């Protein structure tokens, strides 16, 4: 997720001017599930936001391609 809308309860609690924010970072557990977000709302950065408090607005998946093992260089035999 690239952007998300924060729950109205947290918008009021933190007195934010904007409810839609940019995702700066997210954690992943061993199963690939997101545990928490750090998000920016205007000039304010909130850390540790739970996924259930954020509605995805603009999603962008990302991943890491598998790395191939480097091939060993073979020595040329002298004949």
C-alpha positions as CSV (number, residue, x, y, z in Angstrom):
1,X,0.0,0.0,0.0
2,X,1.3,3.4,-0.9
3,X,-1.4,5.6,0.6
4,X,-4.1,4.9,3.1
5,X,-7.0,6.6,5.0
6,X,-6.7,6.6,8.7
7,X,-9.7,5.7,10.8
8,X,-11.8,8.7,11.9
9,X,-11.2,7.9,15.6
10,X,-7.4,8.2,15.1
11,X,-7.8,11.3,13.0
12,X,-9.7,12.9,15.9
13,X,-7.3,11.5,18.5
14,X,-4.2,13.0,16.8
15,X,-6.1,16.1,15.6
16,X,-4.9,15.6,12.0
17,X,-5.9,17.9,9.2
18,X,-5.7,15.1,6.7
19,X,-7.0,11.6,6.9
20,X,-5.1,10.2,3.9
21,X,-1.4,9.6,4.4
22,X,1.6,8.2,2.7
23,X,3.1,4.9,3.9
24,X,6.7,5.3,4.9
25,X,7.4,1.8,6.3
26,X,5.7,-1.4,7.3
27,X,6.7,-4.4,9.3
28,X,6.2,-8.0,8.2
29,X,5.9,-11.1,10.3
30,X,7.2,-14.6,9.3
31,X,4.1,-15.2,7.2
32,X,4.4,-12.0,5.2
33,X,1.5,-10.2,7.0
34,X,1.9,-6.6,7.8
35,X,2.0,-5.9,11.6
36,X,2.2,-2.1,11.7
37,X,2.7,1.0,9.5
38,X,4.6,4.2,9.9
39,X,2.7,6.9,7.9
40,X,3.0,10.6,7.1
41,X,-0.1,12.9,7.2
42,X,1.1,16.3,6.0
43,X,3.8,17.4,8.5
44,X,2.9,14.7,11.0
45,X,4.5,11.2,11.1
46,X,2.6,8.5,13.1
47,X,4.4,5.3,13.9
48,X,3.0,1.9,14.9
49,X,-0.4,2.2,13.2
50,X,-2.2,-1.1,13.1
51,X,-3.5,-2.4,9.7
52,X,-7.1,-2.5,11.0
53,X,-6.9,1.3,11.5
54,X,-6.0,2.0,7.8
55,X,-8.1,1.7,4.7
56,X,-6.0,1.2,1.5
57,X,-6.4,4.1,-1.0
58,X,-3.6,3.5,-3.4
59,X,-1.9,0.1,-3.4
60,X,1.4,-0.8,-4.8
61,X,2.8,-4.2,-4.3
62,X,6.5,-4.7,-4.1
63,X,8.8,-7.7,-3.7
64,X,12.2,-8.9,-4.1
65,X,13.1,-11.1,-7.1
66,X,14.8,-14.4,-6.2
67,X,18.5,-14.2,-6.3
68,X,20.3,-16.7,-8.4
69,X,23.4,-18.4,-7.0
70,X,26.5,-17.2,-8.8
71,X,28.0,-19.8,-11.0
72,X,31.4,-20.9,-10.2
73,X,34.0,-20.1,-12.7
74,X,35.6,-23.2,-14.1
75,X,39.3,-23.3,-14.6
76,X,40.4,-24.1,-18.1
77,X,42.4,-27.3,-18.3
78,X,45.8,-27.2,-20.0
79,X,46.2,-30.0,-22.5
